Amino acid sequence: MDQIDRRIISILQKNARTSLKTLSESCFISSPAIAARITRLEKSGVIANYQTTVDYQKLDYHVKAFIRVQLNPNQKKEFYPYVASIPNILECNCVTGDYSELLEVVFESTEALDSFVNDLQQFGKTSTQIVFSTSVERRGLDLDAEVEAQ
């Protein structure tokens, strides 16, 4: 992967709908060359998918929280399909420490979150942190800045 690939990835992470023409102008290569590079990055798995960032508040999901779960390893077969089936779970990560799973969730209300946490406790002890505010929104890694810093 060269500097042009890194620039393409950085631009697409900010706006996946950036036109080939705009990418071409930014990278100083032709649109067909940009398209070929994007295809190669997709086929190699570097670009895994394209997503839309949603303002959950505007969809009436006013409570964002992180939930840690102390899961026994033998429960993973039941736990992973369960969390995959809950649309309010934005992300689930297996982590180190006293708690083995970290979930990022959104709910309409604290009551809905409380009900979910009560159900989740079938898998083990939980610890919940409700988000008051977010100082840095979810973003991609700025590979273009890495290149410029070198």
C-alpha positions as CSV (number, residue, x, y, z in Angstrom):
1,M,0.0,0.0,0.0
2,D,1.5,3.3,-1.0
3,Q,0.8,7.0,-0.2
4,I,-1.9,7.2,-2.8
5,D,-3.8,4.2,-1.4
6,R,-3.5,5.8,2.1
7,R,-4.9,9.1,0.8
8,I,-7.8,7.4,-1.0
9,I,-8.7,5.5,2.3
10,S,-8.5,8.7,4.3
11,I,-10.7,10.6,2.0
12,L,-13.3,7.7,1.7
13,Q,-13.4,7.4,5.5
14,K,-14.5,11.0,5.7
15,N,-17.0,10.6,2.9
16,A,-17.5,7.3,1.2
17,R,-19.5,9.0,-1.5
18,T,-16.6,11.1,-2.7
19,S,-16.6,11.0,-6.5
20,L,-13.8,9.4,-8.5
21,K,-13.2,12.8,-10.1
22,T,-12.6,14.4,-6.7
23,L,-10.4,11.5,-5.6
24,S,-8.5,11.8,-8.9
25,E,-7.9,15.5,-8.4
26,S,-6.7,15.0,-4.8
27,C,-4.4,12.1,-5.7
28,F,-3.1,13.5,-9.0
29,I,-3.9,10.3,-11.0
30,S,-6.7,9.4,-13.4
31,S,-10.2,8.3,-12.4
32,P,-9.8,4.8,-13.9
33,A,-6.6,4.4,-11.9
34,I,-8.5,5.5,-8.7
35,A,-11.3,3.0,-9.5
36,A,-8.7,0.2,-10.0
37,R,-7.1,1.0,-6.7
38,I,-10.4,1.1,-4.9
39,T,-11.3,-2.3,-6.4
40,R,-8.0,-3.7,-5.3
41,L,-8.4,-2.3,-1.8
42,E,-11.9,-3.8,-1.6
43,K,-10.8,-7.3,-2.9
44,S,-7.9,-7.4,-0.5
45,G,-10.2,-6.6,2.4
46,V,-8.5,-3.3,3.3
47,I,-11.8,-1.6,2.6
48,A,-14.3,-3.9,4.3
49,N,-17.5,-2.0,3.7
50,Y,-19.2,1.4,3.4
51,Q,-21.5,2.8,6.2
52,T,-23.6,5.8,6.9
53,T,-23.1,7.7,10.1
54,V,-26.5,8.3,11.8
55,D,-27.4,10.8,14.5
56,Y,-29.2,8.5,16.9
57,Q,-30.6,11.4,18.9
58,K,-32.6,12.5,15.8
59,L,-34.0,9.0,15.6
60,D,-35.2,9.3,19.3
61,Y,-32.4,7.1,20.7
62,H,-31.4,9.5,23.5
63,V,-29.4,7.1,25.7
64,K,-25.9,5.9,24.6
65,A,-24.1,3.6,27.0
66,F,-21.1,1.2,27.3
67,I,-21.8,-2.1,29.1
68,R,-19.1,-4.4,30.4
69,V,-20.1,-8.0,30.8
70,Q,-18.2,-10.6,32.9
71,L,-18.7,-13.6,30.6
72,N,-17.5,-17.1,31.2
73,P,-15.7,-18.5,28.1
74,N,-18.1,-21.4,27.9
75,Q,-21.0,-18.9,27.4
76,K,-19.7,-17.5,24.2
77,K,-21.7,-19.9,22.0
78,E,-24.9,-18.5,23.4
79,F,-23.8,-14.9,24.0
80,Y,-22.5,-14.0,20.5
81,P,-25.7,-15.0,18.7
82,Y,-27.7,-13.2,21.4
83,V,-25.9,-9.9,21.0
84,A,-25.9,-10.2,17.2
85,S,-29.7,-10.3,17.4
86,I,-30.1,-7.1,19.4
87,P,-30.3,-4.1,17.0
88,N,-29.5,-1.6,19.8
89,I,-26.0,-3.0,20.1
90,L,-23.8,-0.9,17.9
91,E,-20.6,-2.9,18.7
92,C,-19.5,-5.8,20.9
93,N,-15.8,-6.4,21.6
94,C,-14.0,-9.1,23.5
95,V,-11.6,-7.3,25.8
96,T,-9.0,-7.9,28.5
97,G,-9.5,-7.3,32.2
98,D,-12.1,-8.2,34.8
99,Y,-14.9,-7.9,32.2
100,S,-14.5,-9.9,29.0
101,E,-17.0,-8.1,26.7
102,L,-17.6,-4.4,26.0
103,L,-20.8,-3.4,24.3
104,E,-21.7,0.0,22.9
105,V,-25.5,0.5,22.8
106,V,-28.2,3.1,22.1
107,F,-31.7,3.1,23.6
108,E,-34.8,5.3,23.5
109,S,-34.8,5.7,27.3
110,T,-33.0,4.7,30.5
111,E,-36.0,2.4,31.2
112,A,-35.3,0.5,27.9
113,L,-31.6,0.4,28.8
114,D,-32.4,-0.9,32.3
115,S,-34.7,-3.7,30.8
116,F,-31.9,-4.7,28.4
117,V,-29.2,-4.8,31.2
118,N,-31.5,-6.9,33.3
119,D,-31.9,-9.4,30.5
120,L,-28.1,-9.3,29.7
121,Q,-27.3,-10.3,33.3
122,Q,-28.3,-13.8,32.4
123,F,-24.7,-14.0,31.1
124,G,-23.0,-12.6,34.1
125,K,-22.1,-9.5,36.0
126,T,-22.5,-6.2,34.2
127,S,-21.2,-2.7,34.6
128,T,-22.9,0.2,32.7
129,Q,-21.7,3.7,31.9
130,I,-24.2,6.1,30.4
131,V,-22.6,8.6,28.0
132,F,-23.2,12.3,28.9
133,S,-21.5,13.7,25.8
134,T,-19.0,12.7,23.1
135,S,-16.0,14.9,22.6
136,V,-14.6,13.0,19.6
137,E,-17.2,11.3,17.3
138,R,-16.5,8.0,15.7
139,R,-14.0,8.5,12.9
140,G,-11.6,6.7,10.7
141,L,-7.9,6.6,11.0
142,D,-6.4,9.6,9.1
143,L,-3.8,7.7,7.1
144,D,-3.2,10.8,5.0
145,A,-2.0,12.8,8.1
146,E,0.3,9.9,8.9
147,V,1.9,10.2,5.5
148,E,2.2,14.0,5.8
149,A,3.9,13.7,9.2
150,Q,6.6,11.4,7.9
